[in-house]
Amino acid sequence: MNENAQREQICILGKSLFDRGLTMGASGNISVRLDSGWLMTPTNACLGRLDPARLTRLNAEGHHIAGDAPTKEQFLHAAMYAERPQSGAIVHLHSTHSVAVSCLPDTDPHNCIPPLTAYYVMRVGKLPLVPYYEPGDPAVGDAVRGLAGQHTAVLLANHGPIVAGKNLAAAVFATEELEETAKLHLLLRGHNPRVLTEAQIASLHETFGRP
């Protein structure tokens, strides 16, 4: 897919996320890896009203070279890409149910959501919690970097998820799966739900690979 097509895809999928209430206002950001840098949604941009021509263009060193100014959370994307050379895109949202899970005092910091469904295991896997940092604090990049090499997604405490994928469609699908499973997890709290066993999880990994 050439750069123009990737620009269009960012705008189309960004609008889809916005229209379905998975992001709101000017929150959330998307990036795509190019051969010589990245495309990224700009700072203070609404994902429902993106302009392909105004997307941020960063070079291979992460310097802004074209388009509007980048999101202040570009270092989150950089941290994920640095540890995940296999990833071609990243989605970061403030989606309601995922953020709700990140605020719960009894959330397991090593795995925020239990393995409730096969598709969650296949697309997200284990979801670690990154401690709270103020938005824009570069220190959170170091915390993300320490986990990104082992996980396709991480959850920022009182903030939201960062999800990587081999391409943008895969990252969006995984983000949607995470949000729906977070909703399911909240609905099932206090009901002692049945979860997938270690053997069932191992079988999924053997059949479909790890996310």
C-alpha positions as CSV (number, residue, x, y, z in Angstrom):
1,M,0.0,0.0,0.0
2,N,1.5,3.4,-1.0
3,E,1.6,6.4,1.2
4,N,-1.5,8.1,-0.3
5,A,-3.5,4.9,0.3
6,Q,-2.3,4.7,3.9
7,R,-3.3,8.3,4.5
8,E,-6.8,7.6,3.2
9,Q,-7.0,4.4,5.3
10,I,-6.0,6.3,8.5
11,C,-8.8,8.8,7.9
12,I,-11.4,6.1,7.0
13,L,-10.7,3.9,10.0
14,G,-10.3,6.9,12.3
15,K,-13.8,8.1,11.3
16,S,-15.1,4.6,11.9
17,L,-13.7,4.5,15.4
18,F,-15.1,8.0,16.1
19,D,-18.6,7.3,14.7
20,R,-19.0,4.2,16.9
21,G,-18.0,6.1,20.1
22,L,-14.6,4.4,20.6
23,T,-13.0,7.8,20.7
24,M,-14.4,11.3,21.4
25,G,-13.5,14.9,20.9
26,A,-9.8,15.3,20.0
27,S,-8.7,12.2,22.0
28,G,-6.8,9.3,20.6
29,N,-4.2,8.9,17.9
30,I,-3.1,6.6,15.1
31,S,0.2,6.0,13.4
32,V,1.5,3.9,10.5
33,R,5.0,2.8,9.8
34,L,6.4,3.8,6.4
35,D,9.7,2.7,4.7
36,S,11.3,6.0,5.8
37,G,9.4,7.1,8.9
38,W,5.8,7.4,10.0
39,L,2.5,8.9,9.4
40,M,0.6,10.1,12.5
41,T,-2.6,11.9,13.4
42,P,-1.8,15.5,14.4
43,T,-2.2,17.1,17.8
44,N,-5.7,18.2,18.8
45,A,-7.2,16.4,15.8
46,C,-10.6,14.7,15.9
47,L,-10.3,11.2,14.5
48,G,-13.7,11.7,12.9
49,R,-12.6,14.6,10.8
50,L,-9.1,13.9,9.6
51,D,-7.7,15.4,6.4
52,P,-5.3,13.0,4.6
53,A,-3.1,16.0,3.4
54,R,-2.7,17.3,7.0
55,L,-1.5,14.1,8.7
56,T,1.8,14.4,10.4
57,R,4.8,13.0,8.5
58,L,7.9,12.0,10.6
59,N,11.2,10.9,9.2
60,A,13.1,7.8,10.2
61,E,14.6,9.7,13.2
62,G,11.2,10.8,14.4
63,H,11.6,14.4,13.3
64,H,8.5,16.3,12.0
65,I,9.0,17.0,8.3
66,A,5.5,17.7,6.9
67,G,1.9,18.1,7.8
68,D,0.4,19.5,11.0
69,A,2.3,19.2,14.3
70,P,2.3,15.7,15.8
71,T,0.4,14.5,18.7
72,K,2.1,15.1,22.1
73,E,1.9,11.4,22.6
74,Q,4.1,10.5,19.7
75,F,6.7,9.1,22.1
76,L,4.2,6.4,23.1
77,H,4.1,5.3,19.4
78,A,7.9,5.5,19.2
79,A,8.4,3.3,22.2
80,M,6.1,0.6,20.9
81,Y,7.7,0.7,17.4
82,A,11.2,0.5,18.9
83,E,10.4,-2.8,20.6
84,R,8.1,-4.2,17.9
85,P,9.8,-4.2,14.5
86,Q,7.1,-6.5,13.3
87,S,4.4,-3.9,13.9
88,G,3.3,-1.6,11.1
89,A,0.6,0.5,12.9
90,I,-0.4,1.6,16.4
91,V,-3.8,2.8,17.7
92,H,-4.1,4.7,21.1
93,L,-7.6,5.5,22.3
94,H,-9.3,6.6,25.5
95,S,-12.2,4.1,24.9
96,T,-14.6,4.1,27.8
97,H,-14.6,0.4,28.9
98,S,-10.9,0.0,28.6
99,V,-10.3,3.1,30.6
100,A,-12.8,1.9,33.2
101,V,-10.8,-1.3,33.6
102,S,-7.6,0.8,34.0
103,C,-9.2,2.7,36.9
104,L,-10.2,-0.4,39.0
105,P,-8.2,-0.8,42.2
106,D,-8.1,-4.6,41.9
107,T,-7.0,-4.8,38.3
108,D,-4.2,-7.3,37.9
109,P,-1.2,-5.2,36.6
110,H,0.3,-8.2,34.8
111,N,-2.9,-9.0,33.0
112,C,-5.8,-6.5,33.2
113,I,-8.5,-8.6,31.5
114,P,-8.9,-12.4,31.9
115,P,-9.0,-14.7,28.9
116,L,-12.8,-14.6,28.4
117,T,-12.9,-15.4,24.7
118,A,-10.8,-17.0,22.0
119,Y,-10.7,-13.9,19.9
120,Y,-9.4,-11.8,22.7
121,V,-6.6,-14.3,23.3
122,M,-5.8,-14.4,19.6
123,R,-5.8,-10.6,19.0
124,V,-4.6,-9.2,22.3
125,G,-3.3,-11.8,24.6
126,K,-2.1,-10.7,28.0
127,L,-2.6,-7.0,28.7
128,P,-0.2,-5.4,31.3
129,L,-1.0,-2.2,33.1
130,V,1.4,0.8,32.9
131,P,1.3,2.9,36.1
132,Y,-0.3,6.4,35.9
133,Y,1.7,9.2,34.3
134,E,0.5,12.7,33.3
135,P,-0.4,12.9,29.6
136,G,2.7,14.0,27.6
137,D,5.1,12.8,30.3
138,P,8.1,11.2,28.3
139,A,8.7,8.9,31.3
140,V,5.7,6.8,30.2
141,G,7.6,6.0,27.0
142,D,10.2,4.2,29.1
143,A,7.5,2.2,30.9
144,V,5.8,1.2,27.7
145,R,9.2,0.3,26.1
146,G,9.8,-2.2,28.9
147,L,6.6,-4.1,28.1
148,A,6.1,-3.6,24.3
149,G,8.5,-6.3,23.2
150,Q,6.5,-8.9,25.0
151,H,2.9,-7.6,24.5
152,T,1.0,-6.4,21.5
153,A,-1.0,-4.1,23.7
154,V,-0.6,-2.3,27.0
155,L,-3.1,-0.4,29.1
156,L,-2.1,3.0,30.6
157,A,-3.6,3.5,34.1
158,N,-6.5,6.0,34.1
159,H,-5.8,6.8,30.5
160,G,-6.3,4.1,27.9
161,P,-4.9,1.3,25.6
162,I,-2.1,1.4,23.1
163,V,-2.4,-1.4,20.6
164,A,0.0,-2.5,17.9
165,G,-0.7,-4.6,14.7
166,K,1.1,-5.8,11.7
167,N,-0.9,-3.2,9.7
168,L,-3.5,-0.6,10.5
169,A,-6.5,-2.9,10.0
170,A,-5.1,-5.5,12.4
171,A,-4.4,-2.8,15.0
172,V,-7.9,-1.5,14.8
173,F,-9.4,-4.9,15.0
174,A,-7.4,-5.7,18.1
175,T,-8.4,-2.4,19.7
176,E,-12.0,-3.1,19.0
177,E,-11.7,-6.6,20.5
178,L,-10.0,-5.2,23.6
179,E,-12.8,-2.6,24.1
180,E,-15.5,-5.2,23.7
181,T,-13.8,-7.6,26.1
182,A,-13.3,-4.9,28.6
183,K,-17.0,-4.2,28.4
184,L,-17.7,-7.9,28.9
185,H,-15.3,-8.1,31.8
186,L,-17.1,-5.2,33.6
187,L,-20.5,-6.8,33.0
188,L,-19.2,-10.1,34.5
189,R,-17.6,-8.6,37.6
190,G,-18.9,-10.4,40.7
191,H,-20.3,-13.4,38.6
192,N,-17.2,-15.7,38.8
193,P,-17.2,-16.1,35.0
194,R,-15.7,-19.2,33.3
195,V,-12.4,-18.3,31.5
196,L,-10.3,-20.2,29.0
197,T,-7.9,-22.7,30.6
198,E,-4.1,-22.6,30.1
199,A,-4.5,-25.7,27.8
200,Q,-7.1,-23.9,25.7
201,I,-4.9,-20.8,25.4
202,A,-1.9,-22.9,24.4
203,S,-4.0,-24.6,21.7
204,L,-5.1,-21.2,20.3
205,H,-1.4,-20.1,20.2
206,E,-0.4,-23.3,18.5
207,T,-3.2,-23.0,15.9
208,F,-3.2,-19.3,15.3
209,G,0.1,-18.0,16.6
210,R,0.7,-15.4,19.3
211,P,-0.7,-11.9,18.8
